[in-house]
Amino acid sequence: MAEVDLQAVLDTLVSVAFEAGRMILAANTNSISPDTKLNAVDIVTETDRAVEAHVSARLRAAYPTFAFVGEETYVAGQTRITDAPTFIVDPIDGTTNFVHAFPHACISLGLAVGRAPAVGVVYNPFLDVLYTGVRGAGSYMQRNASLPEGRGRGERVRLPLGGQSPPPLGGLSSALVSIEWGSQREGPNFELKAQAFRRLAAAREAGGGMVGGMRSLGSAALNLCACAAGQLDLYWEGGCYAWDVAAGWCILNEAGGMMVSGNPGGWETELDSRVYLAVRGASSGQKELVEEFWKVLGDGKMDYKH
């Protein structure tokens, strides 16, 4: 297969993201009746489905030979990510936020080549903030991104914010860490998460990590973008899927960040591993902070099926 023009793909994805953003903003959240998937907190709306259908049609028309994996058309045990160029899409990442009109939901559009993130576009239409990344070409954030040039559109700012010499990372006591409960609320994975959250928050005298602070944005893609921007130091997640992380992973990589396994000892993790630990770019301290975080987790390992 001929080499993929990643910049051309980015331009297409940005255009599609703005179209999807308008669809999301046009939805009346007061009249939405969400359906459930796994349980009462794993929800999907007619807007999720409509946005994915629109995105799928646009991308298949523009790139008919590329594969497509989307959250709402995923079939457990059948859908696979191969080495072929593959669009990996979450139509609304942060659906619970969306149905509550809490303005931290986004569309996440990624392209993987060789099962590795190559292009990422994450767009929050509520705040009109756009994050983009292209393998080997850096990542950027833009405010008021949908406005016309010269009429309020923000400057494309290279990530991480504050320049290309980001400050070193300290220990957990100074770290701002993002965590998510996820939709699985029972069983070993849930128990491990609950124990880990307590250990992270607990004082060192009590055997904890005394973490500086913990946040839950409710969107894996936005958590990753906040890490890429340098607004978060770490993001730990278990249970999400490739469409939650593909775009943000590319943006994180291009900002000097790194993605490792959310389970201790895994310095490499697959795109569809479902267990992740993201670290912001830093002049030093990335490896040390990862190891400190893993130490808090102890011997516990999360295990999620596909």
Residue pairs with C-beta under 8 A, 6 or more apart in sequence:
1 65
1 84
1 85
4 85
4 111
4 113
4 118
6 111
6 118
6 119
6 134
6 135
6 136
6 137
7 134
7 137
9 63
9 111
9 118
9 119
10 119
10 121
10 132
10 134
12 58
12 59
12 62
12 63
13 109
13 111
13 119
13 121
14 121
14 123
14 130
14 132
16 55
16 58
16 59
16 109
17 107
17 109
17 121
17 123
17 130
18 123
18 145
18 146
19 54
19 58
20 51
20 54
20 55
20 91
20 107
20 123
20 125
21 107
21 123
21 125
21 146
22 125
23 47
23 50
23 51
23 54
24 47
24 51
24 92
24 98
24 105
24 107
24 125
25 125
25 126
27 45
27 47
27 98
29 98
29 99
29 100
29 101
32 45
32 46
32 47
32 99
33 45
34 43
34 44
34 45
34 95
34 99
35 43
35 44
35 45
36 42
36 43
36 44
37 43
37 44
37 183
38 183
38 184
39 183
39 185
41 96
41 183
41 185
42 183
43 95
43 96
43 99
44 72
44 95
45 92
45 95
45 98
45 99
47 91
47 92
47 98
48 71
48 72
48 91
48 92
48 95
49 72
49 91
51 91
51 92
51 107
52 70
52 71
52 72
52 73
52 89
52 91
55 70
55 89
55 91
55 107
55 109
56 68
56 70
56 73
56 89
59 66
59 68
59 87
59 89
60 66
60 68
63 85
63 87
65 85
66 84
66 85
66 86
66 87
66 111
67 81
67 82
67 84
67 85
67 86
67 87
68 86
68 87
68 89
69 79
69 81
69 86
69 87
69 88
69 89
69 242
69 243
70 88
70 89
70 90
70 91
70 243
71 89
71 90
71 91
71 241
71 243
71 244
72 91
73 79
74 241
74 243
76 306
77 306
81 88
81 112
81 115
81 242
81 271
81 272
82 115
83 113
83 114
83 115
85 111
85 112
85 113
85 118
86 111
86 112
86 113
87 109
87 110
87 111
88 110
88 111
88 112
88 242
88 243
88 246
88 247
88 271
89 107
89 108
89 109
89 110
89 243
90 107
90 108
90 221
90 243
90 244
91 107
92 98
92 105
92 106
92 107
93 105
93 106
93 107
93 108
93 122
93 219
93 220
93 221
93 222
93 243
93 244
94 104
94 105
94 106
94 217
94 218
94 219
94 221
94 222
95 105
96 102
96 218
97 103
97 104
97 105
97 218
97 219
98 105
102 218
103 124
103 126
103 127
104 124
104 126
104 127
104 217
104 218
104 219
104 222
105 124
105 126
105 218
105 219
106 122
106 123
106 124
106 125
106 219
106 221
106 222
107 121
107 122
107 123
107 125
108 120
108 121
108 122
108 220
108 221
108 243
108 244
108 246
108 247
108 248
109 120
109 121
109 122
109 123
109 247
110 117
110 119
110 120
110 121
110 243
110 246
110 247
110 248
110 249
110 250
111 117
111 118
111 119
111 120
111 246
112 118
112 242
112 246
112 271
115 270
115 271
116 135
116 271
117 133
117 135
117 246
117 247
117 249
117 250
117 253
117 271
118 134
118 135
118 250
119 133
119 134
119 135
119 247
119 250
120 131
120 132
120 133
120 134
120 139
120 246
120 247
120 248
120 249
120 250
120 251
121 130
121 131
121 132
121 247
122 130
122 131
122 132
122 221
122 222
122 224
122 225
122 247
122 248
122 251
123 129
123 130
123 131
123 145
124 130
124 222
125 146
127 143
128 143
128 144
128 145
128 146
128 147
129 141
129 142
129 143
129 145
130 141
130 142
130 145
130 146
131 139
131 140
131 141
131 142
131 159
131 225
131 228
131 229
131 248
131 251
132 139
132 140
132 142
132 251
133 139
133 140
133 159
133 228
133 247
133 250
133 251
133 252
133 253
133 254
133 255
134 250
134 254
135 250
135 253
135 254
136 254
137 254
138 158
138 159
138 254
138 255
139 158
139 159
139 228
139 250
139 251
139 252
139 253
139 254
139 255
140 156
140 157
140 158
140 159
141 156
141 157
141 159
141 161
141 225
141 229
142 153
142 154
142 155
142 156
142 157
143 154
144 152
144 153
144 154
145 153
145 154
146 153
147 153
158 164
159 228
159 229
159 230
159 251
159 254
159 255
159 281
160 166
160 228
160 229
160 230
160 255
160 256
160 257
160 280
160 281
161 229
161 230
161 231
162 230
164 256
165 283
166 230
166 256
166 280
166 281
166 282
166 283
167 282
167 283
168 282
168 283
168 284
168 285
169 175
169 233
169 279
169 280
169 282
169 284
169 285
169 286
169 288
169 289
170 285
170 289
171 288
171 289
171 292
172 200
172 209
172 210
172 211
172 212
172 289
172 292
172 293
172 296
173 204
173 209
173 210
173 211
173 212
174 212
175 211
175 212
175 213
175 233
175 234
175 289
176 212
176 213
176 214
176 215
176 231
176 232
176 233
176 234
177 200
177 211
177 212
177 213
177 214
177 215
177 232
177 233
177 234
177 235
177 236
177 293
178 214
178 215
178 216
178 217
178 223
178 226
178 227
178 232
178 234
178 235
178 236
179 193
179 197
179 200
179 214
179 215
179 216
179 235
179 236
179 237
180 216
180 218
180 220
180 223
180 237
180 239
180 240
181 193
181 216
182 189
182 190
182 193
182 237
182 238
182 239
182 240
183 239
184 190
184 239
184 304
188 302
188 303
189 238
189 239
189 302
189 303
189 304
192 238
192 297
192 300
192 301
192 302
193 238
193 302
195 300
196 236
196 296
196 297
196 300
197 214
198 208
199 207
199 208
199 209
199 296
199 297
199 298
200 208
200 209
200 211
200 214
200 296
201 208
201 209
201 210
201 211
201 214
202 208
202 209
202 210
203 210
204 210
208 296
209 292
209 293
209 296
212 233
215 232
217 223
217 226
220 235
220 237
220 240
220 244
220 245
220 248
221 244
221 245
221 247
221 248
222 248
223 232
223 235
223 237
223 248
223 278
224 235
224 245
224 248
224 249
224 251
224 252
224 278
225 248
225 251
225 252
226 232
226 235
227 233
227 234
227 235
227 252
227 257
227 278
227 279
227 280
228 248
228 251
228 252
228 254
228 255
228 257
228 280
228 281
229 255
230 255
230 280
230 281
232 280
233 279
233 280
233 289
234 277
234 278
234 279
234 280
234 289
234 293
235 276
235 277
235 278
236 262
236 276
236 277
236 278
236 293
237 244
237 245
237 262
237 275
237 276
237 277
237 278
238 262
238 274
238 275
238 276
238 302
238 304
239 274
239 302
239 304
240 274
240 276
241 272
241 274
242 271
242 272
245 259
245 271
245 276
246 271
248 278
249 259
249 271
249 278
252 258
252 259
252 278
252 280
253 259
255 280
255 281
256 280
256 281
256 282
257 278
257 279
257 280
257 281
258 278
258 279
258 286
259 269
259 276
259 277
259 278
259 279
260 266
260 267
260 268
260 269
260 276
260 277
260 279
260 290
261 267
261 268
261 269
261 273
261 275
261 276
261 277
262 269
262 275
262 276
262 277
262 302
263 275
263 297
263 301
263 302
264 294
264 295
264 297
264 298
264 299
264 300
264 301
265 294
266 275
269 275
269 276
272 306
274 304
274 306
275 302
275 304
277 290
277 293
279 286
279 289
279 290
